[in-house]
Amino acid sequence: MMRRIFGMLAILAGMFGALLLLTSPDSAVKTANVTAQTNPVAYSGWAAGLCMGLCLAWLAGIEWAGLPTRVFDGLRTQGRRFMMVAMAGLLAGIVLYF
């Protein structure tokens, strides 16, 4: 339950960070004498840190020890479909190359 709440709060923080970066108080009226950027550089660093933290939290939730087994089982069960997609990609590559 707490993991879902923290996930929702992290997504909300990301959305508020993007909103902070994309909007400014004087975005409707631009004056000719404004030469500096409207958002301080610290905002972009904060947003980059937030996105990096979200990505690291998402990667921490993956069970890396069982990943090769899951990939192999998925390829084994979808083997025919995988071969058809690989063949289509090869033929499309040949057509596009020539």
C-alpha positions in Angstrom: 0.0 0.0 0.0 2.8 2.4 0.9 4.7 1.6 -2.3 1.7 2.7 -4.3 1.3 5.9 -2.3 5.0 6.7 -2.7 4.8 6.0 -6.4 1.8 8.3 -6.8 3.7 11.0 -4.9 6.8 10.6 -7.1 4.7 10.9 -10.2 3.0 14.0 -8.8 6.4 15.5 -8.0 7.6 14.8 -11.5 4.5 16.5 -13.0 4.9 19.5 -10.7 8.6 19.7 -11.7 7.7 19.6 -15.4 5.0 22.3 -14.8 7.6 24.4 -13.0 10.0 24.1 -15.9 7.5 24.7 -18.7 5.6 27.7 -17.2 6.8 31.0 -15.8 4.9 33.9 -14.2 5.4 36.3 -17.1 5.0 33.8 -19.9 1.9 35.7 -21.3 3.7 39.1 -21.5 7.2 39.1 -22.8 9.1 42.4 -22.6 11.9 43.5 -24.8 14.4 44.2 -22.0 14.3 40.7 -20.6 17.5 39.0 -21.7 17.9 36.4 -18.9 16.1 33.1 -18.9 12.9 33.1 -16.8 13.6 29.9 -14.9 16.8 29.7 -12.8 19.3 27.0 -13.7 18.6 25.4 -10.3 15.1 24.3 -11.5 16.5 22.3 -14.3 19.0 20.6 -12.0 16.2 19.8 -9.6 14.1 18.3 -12.4 17.0 16.2 -13.7 17.7 14.9 -10.2 14.0 14.1 -9.7 13.9 12.2 -13.0 17.1 10.3 -12.2 15.7 9.4 -8.8 12.5 8.1 -10.3 14.4 6.0 -12.8 16.7 4.6 -10.1 13.7 3.7 -8.0 12.0 2.0 -11.0 15.2 0.0 -11.7 15.5 -1.0 -8.0 12.1 -2.6 -8.2 13.2 -5.1 -11.0 14.3 -8.5 -9.8 17.5 -8.7 -11.8 18.4 -12.3 -10.7 15.4 -13.8 -12.5 15.6 -11.6 -15.6 17.6 -14.1 -17.8 15.2 -16.9 -16.9 12.1 -14.7 -17.7 13.6 -13.6 -21.0 14.5 -17.2 -22.0 11.0 -18.4 -21.1 9.4 -15.6 -23.0 11.5 -16.3 -26.1 10.7 -20.0 -25.8 7.0 -19.5 -25.6 6.9 -16.9 -28.3 9.6 -18.5 -30.4 7.7 -18.7 -33.7 6.4 -15.2 -33.4 10.0 -14.0 -32.6 11.4 -15.8 -35.7 8.7 -14.2 -37.9 9.5 -10.7 -36.6 13.2 -11.3 -37.1 12.6 -12.6 -40.7 10.4 -9.6 -41.5 13.0 -7.2 -40.1 15.7 -8.9 -42.2 13.7 -8.8 -45.3 12.6 -5.1 -44.7 16.3 -4.3 -44.1 17.3 -5.9 -47.4 14.5 -4.0 -49.2 15.4 -0.7 -47.6 19.2 -1.2 -48.2 18.7 -1.8 -51.9 
